[in-house]
Amino acid sequence: MRTLYLPVFVITLLVAWAFLGWFGDFNEYVGDIFHDGRAWIKVRGTTTDRVFLSFILALIFATVETGILWLWKKLRG
């Protein structure tokens, strides 16, 4: 059976993008956690930040996941 990697990559990318875009935390934390034990938010992430950064993270995740699938199929013979 032949595995088509492009559909796996695209589906993983879209699911990861939706998940990271919805649940991602794109705030900029400042403060010294090691000395005073707290961090505070200086700048909140905008919608553009959330869409762009979640796409980059989803792209990395989908690439790694598809690469692992390819390697697994290659090693199985």
Biopython code that builds the backbone (N, CA, C, O; Angstrom):
import numpy as np
from Bio.PDB.StructureBuilder import StructureBuilder

atoms = [
    (1, "MET", "N", (0.843, -1.176, 0.000)),
    (1, "MET", "CA", (0.000, 0.000, 0.000)),
    (1, "MET", "C", (0.890, 1.242, 0.000)),
    (1, "MET", "O", (1.821, 1.354, 0.797)),
    (2, "ARG", "N", (0.596, 2.143, -0.881)),
    (2, "ARG", "CA", (1.386, 3.354, -1.042)),
    (2, "ARG", "C", (0.810, 4.474, -0.179)),
    (2, "ARG", "O", (-0.391, 4.740, -0.215)),
    (3, "THR", "N", (1.662, 5.117, 0.584)),
    (3, "THR", "CA", (1.238, 6.220, 1.446)),
    (3, "THR", "C", (1.445, 7.533, 0.697)),
    (3, "THR", "O", (2.531, 7.811, 0.187)),
    (4, "LEU", "N", (0.390, 8.325, 0.642)),
    (4, "LEU", "CA", (0.491, 9.652, 0.047)),
    (4, "LEU", "C", (0.772, 10.640, 1.176)),
    (4, "LEU", "O", (-0.054, 10.840, 2.067)),
    (5, "TYR", "N", (1.936, 11.245, 1.120)),
    (5, "TYR", "CA", (2.377, 12.096, 2.218)),
    (5, "TYR", "C", (1.788, 13.502, 2.159)),
    (5, "TYR", "O", (1.640, 14.143, 3.199)),
    (6, "LEU", "N", (1.453, 13.992, 0.983)),
    (6, "LEU", "CA", (0.910, 15.351, 0.879)),
    (6, "LEU", "C", (-0.424, 15.501, 1.614)),
    (6, "LEU", "O", (-0.592, 16.470, 2.354)),
    (7, "PRO", "N", (-1.379, 14.580, 1.440)),
    (7, "PRO", "CA", (-2.622, 14.731, 2.221)),
    (7, "PRO", "C", (-2.400, 14.644, 3.733)),
    (7, "PRO", "O", (-3.056, 15.351, 4.497)),
    (8, "VAL", "N", (-1.487, 13.789, 4.162)),
    (8, "VAL", "CA", (-1.177, 13.691, 5.586)),
    (8, "VAL", "C", (-0.601, 15.011, 6.079)),
    (8, "VAL", "O", (-0.977, 15.501, 7.143)),
    (9, "PHE", "N", (0.313, 15.584, 5.301)),
    (9, "PHE", "CA", (0.936, 16.857, 5.667)),
    (9, "PHE", "C", (-0.108, 17.971, 5.739)),
    (9, "PHE", "O", (-0.131, 18.739, 6.701)),
    (10, "VAL", "N", (-0.958, 18.060, 4.739)),
    (10, "VAL", "CA", (-1.951, 19.147, 4.677)),
    (10, "VAL", "C", (-2.965, 19.026, 5.811)),
    (10, "VAL", "O", (-3.294, 20.023, 6.453)),
    (11, "ILE", "N", (-3.461, 17.820, 6.063)),
    (11, "ILE", "CA", (-4.447, 17.632, 7.128)),
    (11, "ILE", "C", (-3.824, 17.940, 8.489)),
    (11, "ILE", "O", (-4.445, 18.599, 9.324)),
    (12, "THR", "N", (-2.612, 17.470, 8.709)),
    (12, "THR", "CA", (-1.923, 17.757, 9.971)),
    (12, "THR", "C", (-1.686, 19.253, 10.119)),
    (12, "THR", "O", (-1.870, 19.805, 11.204)),
    (13, "LEU", "N", (-1.282, 19.907, 9.045)),
    (13, "LEU", "CA", (-1.046, 21.345, 9.090)),
    (13, "LEU", "C", (-2.319, 22.101, 9.450)),
    (13, "LEU", "O", (-2.284, 22.992, 10.299)),
    (14, "LEU", "N", (-3.428, 21.766, 8.827)),
    (14, "LEU", "CA", (-4.677, 22.481, 9.081)),
    (14, "LEU", "C", (-5.198, 22.247, 10.498)),
    (14, "LEU", "O", (-5.659, 23.178, 11.158)),
    (15, "VAL", "N", (-5.121, 20.993, 10.963)),
    (15, "VAL", "CA", (-5.593, 20.696, 12.318)),
    (15, "VAL", "C", (-4.703, 21.386, 13.354)),
    (15, "VAL", "O", (-5.203, 21.974, 14.313)),
    (16, "ALA", "N", (-3.390, 21.312, 13.160)),
    (16, "ALA", "CA", (-2.477, 21.960, 14.107)),
    (16, "ALA", "C", (-2.637, 23.475, 14.075)),
    (16, "ALA", "O", (-2.568, 24.127, 15.117)),
    (17, "TRP", "N", (-2.849, 24.037, 12.899)),
    (17, "TRP", "CA", (-3.022, 25.487, 12.786)),
    (17, "TRP", "C", (-4.286, 25.938, 13.516)),
    (17, "TRP", "O", (-4.277, 26.936, 14.238)),
    (18, "ALA", "N", (-5.363, 25.193, 13.318)),
    (18, "ALA", "CA", (-6.616, 25.542, 14.001)),
    (18, "ALA", "C", (-6.455, 25.407, 15.516)),
    (18, "ALA", "O", (-6.913, 26.268, 16.268)),
    (19, "PHE", "N", (-5.813, 24.338, 15.961)),
    (19, "PHE", "CA", (-5.636, 24.116, 17.394)),
    (19, "PHE", "C", (-4.745, 25.189, 18.005)),
    (19, "PHE", "O", (-5.088, 25.761, 19.040)),
    (20, "LEU", "N", (-3.607, 25.468, 17.379)),
    (20, "LEU", "CA", (-2.692, 26.469, 17.926)),
    (20, "LEU", "C", (-3.269, 27.878, 17.834)),
    (20, "LEU", "O", (-3.035, 28.704, 18.716)),
    (21, "GLY", "N", (-4.017, 28.153, 16.776)),
    (21, "GLY", "CA", (-4.629, 29.466, 16.652)),
    (21, "GLY", "C", (-5.698, 29.707, 17.697)),
    (21, "GLY", "O", (-5.897, 30.837, 18.143)),
    (22, "TRP", "N", (-6.385, 28.646, 18.088)),
    (22, "TRP", "CA", (-7.453, 28.787, 19.063)),
    (22, "TRP", "C", (-6.918, 28.790, 20.492)),
    (22, "TRP", "O", (-7.341, 29.599, 21.318)),
    (23, "PHE", "N", (-5.979, 27.874, 20.781)),
    (23, "PHE", "CA", (-5.516, 27.710, 22.153)),
    (23, "PHE", "C", (-4.143, 28.314, 22.421)),
    (23, "PHE", "O", (-3.666, 28.275, 23.555)),
    (24, "GLY", "N", (-3.506, 28.867, 21.403)),
    (24, "GLY", "CA", (-2.150, 29.380, 21.573)),
    (24, "GLY", "C", (-2.095, 30.595, 22.484)),
    (24, "GLY", "O", (-3.049, 31.367, 22.568)),
    (25, "ASP", "N", (-0.980, 30.752, 23.156)),
    (25, "ASP", "CA", (-0.765, 31.882, 24.051)),
    (25, "ASP", "C", (0.299, 32.769, 23.416)),
    (25, "ASP", "O", (1.481, 32.425, 23.427)),
    (26, "PHE", "N", (-0.110, 33.898, 22.869)),
    (26, "PHE", "CA", (0.805, 34.771, 22.160)),
    (26, "PHE", "C", (0.931, 36.109, 22.858)),
    (26, "PHE", "O", (0.785, 37.165, 22.243)),
    (27, "ASN", "N", (1.204, 36.050, 24.145)),
    (27, "ASN", "CA", (1.444, 37.250, 24.922)),
    (27, "ASN", "C", (2.936, 37.380, 25.174)),
    (27, "ASN", "O", (3.660, 36.385, 25.215)),
    (28, "GLU", "N", (3.377, 38.586, 25.339)),
    (28, "GLU", "CA", (4.785, 38.834, 25.628)),
    (28, "GLU", "C", (4.929, 39.053, 27.130)),
    (28, "GLU", "O", (4.457, 40.050, 27.676)),
    (29, "TYR", "N", (5.583, 38.110, 27.778)),
    (29, "TYR", "CA", (5.759, 38.200, 29.219)),
    (29, "TYR", "C", (7.077, 38.887, 29.536)),
    (29, "TYR", "O", (8.101, 38.606, 28.914)),
    (30, "VAL", "N", (7.044, 39.770, 30.487)),
    (30, "VAL", "CA", (8.253, 40.442, 30.945)),
    (30, "VAL", "C", (8.296, 40.322, 32.462)),
    (30, "VAL", "O", (7.287, 40.026, 33.102)),
    (31, "GLY", "N", (9.436, 40.548, 33.010)),
    (31, "GLY", "CA", (9.593, 40.453, 34.447)),
    (31, "GLY", "C", (10.671, 39.442, 34.773)),
    (31, "GLY", "O", (11.148, 38.719, 33.898)),
    (32, "ASP", "N", (11.039, 39.398, 35.995)),
    (32, "ASP", "CA", (12.102, 38.511, 36.443)),
    (32, "ASP", "C", (11.480, 37.397, 37.272)),
    (32, "ASP", "O", (11.288, 37.548, 38.479)),
    (33, "ILE", "N", (11.171, 36.297, 36.638)),
    (33, "ILE", "CA", (10.510, 35.188, 37.319)),
    (33, "ILE", "C", (11.411, 34.599, 38.399)),
    (33, "ILE", "O", (10.922, 34.155, 39.438)),
    (34, "PHE", "N", (12.717, 34.591, 38.167)),
    (34, "PHE", "CA", (13.627, 33.935, 39.097)),
    (34, "PHE", "C", (13.804, 34.717, 40.401)),
    (34, "PHE", "O", (14.120, 34.124, 41.432)),
    (35, "HIS", "N", (13.608, 36.019, 40.373)),
    (35, "HIS", "CA", (13.824, 36.800, 41.586)),
    (35, "HIS", "C", (12.524, 37.127, 42.323)),
    (35, "HIS", "O", (12.449, 36.973, 43.542)),
    (36, "ASP", "N", (11.511, 37.574, 41.598)),
    (36, "ASP", "CA", (10.288, 37.943, 42.310)),
    (36, "ASP", "C", (9.173, 36.920, 42.137)),
    (36, "ASP", "O", (8.099, 37.090, 42.713)),
    (37, "GLY", "N", (9.398, 35.861, 41.362)),
    (37, "GLY", "CA", (8.442, 34.771, 41.282)),
    (37, "GLY", "C", (7.193, 35.047, 40.480)),
    (37, "GLY", "O", (6.234, 34.279, 40.559)),
    (38, "ARG", "N", (7.173, 36.107, 39.720)),
    (38, "ARG", "CA", (5.976, 36.403, 38.930)),
    (38, "ARG", "C", (6.376, 37.003, 37.591)),
    (38, "ARG", "O", (7.471, 37.543, 37.432)),
    (39, "ALA", "N", (5.490, 36.896, 36.663)),
    (39, "ALA", "CA", (5.671, 37.523, 35.355)),
    (39, "ALA", "C", (4.405, 38.306, 35.051)),
    (39, "ALA", "O", (3.321, 37.917, 35.487)),
    (40, "TRP", "N", (4.517, 39.353, 34.344)),
    (40, "TRP", "CA", (3.351, 40.120, 33.961)),
    (40, "TRP", "C", (3.371, 40.355, 32.462)),
    (40, "TRP", "O", (4.419, 40.294, 31.819)),
    (41, "ILE", "N", (2.213, 40.619, 31.929)),
    (41, "ILE", "CA", (2.065, 40.776, 30.497)),
    (41, "ILE", "C", (2.306, 42.224, 30.118)),
    (41, "ILE", "O", (1.665, 43.131, 30.650)),
    (42, "LYS", "N", (3.236, 42.438, 29.196)),
    (42, "LYS", "CA", (3.518, 43.787, 28.720)),
    (42, "LYS", "C", (2.676, 44.093, 27.482)),
    (42, "LYS", "O", (2.071, 45.161, 27.382)),
    (43, "VAL", "N", (2.643, 43.150, 26.543)),
    (43, "VAL", "CA", (1.942, 43.366, 25.280)),
    (43, "VAL", "C", (1.104, 42.128, 24.981)),
    (43, "VAL", "O", (1.586, 41.001, 25.098)),
    (44, "ARG", "N", (-0.116, 42.336, 24.605)),
    (44, "ARG", "CA", (-0.957, 41.216, 24.188)),
    (44, "ARG", "C", (-0.769, 40.974, 22.692)),
    (44, "ARG", "O", (-0.617, 41.913, 21.911)),
    (45, "GLY", "N", (-0.782, 39.696, 22.309)),
    (45, "GLY", "CA", (-0.647, 39.347, 20.907)),
    (45, "GLY", "C", (-1.870, 39.763, 20.117)),
    (45, "GLY", "O", (-3.000, 39.629, 20.586)),
    (46, "THR", "N", (-1.641, 40.264, 18.923)),
    (46, "THR", "CA", (-2.756, 40.657, 18.060)),
    (46, "THR", "C", (-3.247, 39.441, 17.286)),
    (46, "THR", "O", (-2.654, 38.365, 17.356)),
    (47, "THR", "N", (-4.326, 39.622, 16.554)),
    (47, "THR", "CA", (-4.857, 38.536, 15.727)),
    (47, "THR", "C", (-3.852, 38.139, 14.655)),
    (47, "THR", "O", (-3.710, 36.956, 14.347)),
    (48, "THR", "N", (-3.163, 39.102, 14.091)),
    (48, "THR", "CA", (-2.145, 38.800, 13.080)),
    (48, "THR", "C", (-1.019, 37.974, 13.685)),
    (48, "THR", "O", (-0.542, 37.027, 13.059)),
    (49, "ASP", "N", (-0.591, 38.318, 14.890)),
    (49, "ASP", "CA", (0.426, 37.520, 15.581)),
    (49, "ASP", "C", (-0.044, 36.087, 15.777)),
    (49, "ASP", "O", (0.695, 35.137, 15.522)),
    (50, "ARG", "N", (-1.272, 35.945, 16.229)),
    (50, "ARG", "CA", (-1.817, 34.616, 16.499)),
    (50, "ARG", "C", (-1.888, 33.790, 15.215)),
    (50, "ARG", "O", (-1.500, 32.622, 15.218)),
    (51, "VAL", "N", (-2.372, 34.370, 14.128)),
    (51, "VAL", "CA", (-2.494, 33.632, 12.865)),
    (51, "VAL", "C", (-1.117, 33.273, 12.322)),
    (51, "VAL", "O", (-0.888, 32.128, 11.931)),
    (52, "PHE", "N", (-0.205, 34.226, 12.292)),
    (52, "PHE", "CA", (1.117, 33.992, 11.712)),
    (52, "PHE", "C", (1.948, 33.020, 12.547)),
    (52, "PHE", "O", (2.503, 32.060, 12.013)),
    (53, "LEU", "N", (2.035, 33.264, 13.844)),
    (53, "LEU", "CA", (2.852, 32.408, 14.697)),
    (53, "LEU", "C", (2.279, 30.998, 14.807)),
    (53, "LEU", "O", (3.033, 30.025, 14.834)),
    (54, "SER", "N", (0.971, 30.881, 14.870)),
    (54, "SER", "CA", (0.387, 29.542, 14.927)),
    (54, "SER", "C", (0.606, 28.798, 13.616)),
    (54, "SER", "O", (0.762, 27.577, 13.628)),
    (55, "PHE", "N", (0.623, 29.508, 12.475)),
    (55, "PHE", "CA", (0.904, 28.856, 11.199)),
    (55, "PHE", "C", (2.350, 28.359, 11.158)),
    (55, "PHE", "O", (2.609, 27.249, 10.692)),
    (56, "ILE", "N", (3.280, 29.161, 11.635)),
    (56, "ILE", "CA", (4.692, 28.754, 11.650)),
    (56, "ILE", "C", (4.877, 27.524, 12.542)),
    (56, "ILE", "O", (5.542, 26.568, 12.142)),
    (57, "LEU", "N", (4.299, 27.537, 13.738)),
    (57, "LEU", "CA", (4.406, 26.391, 14.636)),
    (57, "LEU", "C", (3.723, 25.154, 14.054)),
    (57, "LEU", "O", (4.237, 24.044, 14.190)),
    (58, "ALA", "N", (2.577, 25.334, 13.412)),
    (58, "ALA", "CA", (1.878, 24.209, 12.790)),
    (58, "ALA", "C", (2.678, 23.658, 11.618)),
    (58, "ALA", "O", (2.691, 22.448, 11.394)),
    (59, "LEU", "N", (3.337, 24.520, 10.875)),
    (59, "LEU", "CA", (4.171, 24.075, 9.757)),
    (59, "LEU", "C", (5.339, 23.229, 10.259)),
    (59, "LEU", "O", (5.662, 22.198, 9.670)),
    (60, "ILE", "N", (5.959, 23.661, 11.333)),
    (60, "ILE", "CA", (7.055, 22.883, 11.919)),
    (60, "ILE", "C", (6.530, 21.537, 12.411)),
    (60, "ILE", "O", (7.148, 20.503, 12.158)),
    (61, "PHE", "N", (5.409, 21.541, 13.103)),
    (61, "PHE", "CA", (4.836, 20.306, 13.627)),
    (61, "PHE", "C", (4.462, 19.349, 12.498)),
    (61, "PHE", "O", (4.766, 18.158, 12.577)),
    (62, "ALA", "N", (3.809, 19.848, 11.451)),
    (62, "ALA", "CA", (3.399, 18.989, 10.344)),
    (62, "ALA", "C", (4.608, 18.426, 9.604)),
    (62, "ALA", "O", (4.586, 17.276, 9.165)),
    (63, "THR", "N", (5.655, 19.222, 9.464)),
    (63, "THR", "CA", (6.872, 18.744, 8.802)),
    (63, "THR", "C", (7.526, 17.629, 9.610)),
    (63, "THR", "O", (7.917, 16.604, 9.053)),
    (64, "VAL", "N", (7.643, 17.822, 10.898)),
    (64, "VAL", "CA", (8.256, 16.801, 11.756)),
    (64, "VAL", "C", (7.400, 15.533, 11.761)),
    (64, "VAL", "O", (7.929, 14.427, 11.649)),
    (65, "GLU", "N", (6.094, 15.687, 11.889)),
    (65, "GLU", "CA", (5.200, 14.531, 11.935)),
    (65, "GLU", "C", (5.227, 13.746, 10.629)),
    (65, "GLU", "O", (5.259, 12.516, 10.653)),
    (66, "THR", "N", (5.215, 14.428, 9.502)),
    (66, "THR", "CA", (5.275, 13.751, 8.210)),
    (66, "THR", "C", (6.649, 13.121, 8.003)),
    (66, "THR", "O", (6.754, 12.044, 7.416)),
    (67, "GLY", "N", (7.690, 13.775, 8.473)),
    (67, "GLY", "CA", (9.028, 13.194, 8.396)),
    (67, "GLY", "C", (9.144, 11.918, 9.211)),
    (67, "GLY", "O", (9.774, 10.957, 8.770)),
    (68, "ILE", "N", (8.549, 11.896, 10.385)),
    (68, "ILE", "CA", (8.554, 10.685, 11.206)),
    (68, "ILE", "C", (7.783, 9.568, 10.515)),
    (68, "ILE", "O", (8.215, 8.415, 10.536)),
    (69, "LEU", "N", (6.652, 9.893, 9.905)),
    (69, "LEU", "CA", (5.888, 8.895, 9.161)),
    (69, "LEU", "C", (6.700, 8.344, 8.000)),
    (69, "LEU", "O", (6.717, 7.133, 7.779)),
    (70, "TRP", "N", (7.372, 9.212, 7.258)),
    (70, "TRP", "CA", (8.209, 8.772, 6.137)),
    (70, "TRP", "C", (9.344, 7.873, 6.619)),
    (70, "TRP", "O", (9.619, 6.836, 6.015)),
    (71, "LEU", "N", (10.000, 8.270, 7.706)),
    (71, "LEU", "CA", (11.102, 7.465, 8.256)),
    (71, "LEU", "C", (10.616, 6.106, 8.749)),
    (71, "LEU", "O", (11.285, 5.091, 8.558)),
    (72, "TRP", "N", (9.457, 6.096, 9.378)),
    (72, "TRP", "CA", (8.886, 4.843, 9.870)),
    (72, "TRP", "C", (8.593, 3.903, 8.718)),
    (72, "TRP", "O", (8.920, 2.718, 8.787)),
    (73, "LYS", "N", (7.976, 4.418, 7.652)),
    (73, "LYS", "CA", (7.695, 3.592, 6.470)),
    (73, "LYS", "C", (8.987, 3.125, 5.808)),
    (73, "LYS", "O", (9.054, 1.994, 5.326)),
    (74, "LYS", "N", (10.007, 3.968, 5.777)),
    (74, "LYS", "CA", (11.293, 3.622, 5.169)),
    (74, "LYS", "C", (11.987, 2.512, 5.942)),
    (74, "LYS", "O", (12.538, 1.588, 5.345)),
    (75, "LEU", "N", (11.963, 2.599, 7.277)),
    (75, "LEU", "CA", (12.632, 1.597, 8.108)),
    (75, "LEU", "C", (11.892, 0.269, 8.135)),
    (75, "LEU", "O", (12.502, -0.782, 8.329)),
    (76, "ARG", "N", (10.567, 0.317, 7.938)),
    (76, "ARG", "CA", (9.785, -0.919, 7.895)),
    (76, "ARG", "C", (10.032, -1.704, 6.615)),
    (76, "ARG", "O", (9.777, -2.906, 6.556)),
    (77, "GLY", "N", (10.524, -1.027, 5.604)),
    (77, "GLY", "CA", (10.846, -1.719, 4.357)),
    (77, "GLY", "C", (9.850, -1.600, 3.344)),
    (77, "GLY", "O", (10.013, -2.142, 2.251)),
]
sb = StructureBuilder()
sb.init_structure("model")
sb.init_model(0)
sb.init_chain("A")
sb.init_seg("    ")
for serial, (resi, resn, name, xyz) in enumerate(atoms, 1):
    if name == "N":
        sb.init_residue(resn, " ", resi, " ")
    sb.init_atom(name, np.array(xyz, "f"), 0.0, 1.0, " ", f" {name:<3s}", serial, name[0])
structure = sb.get_structure()
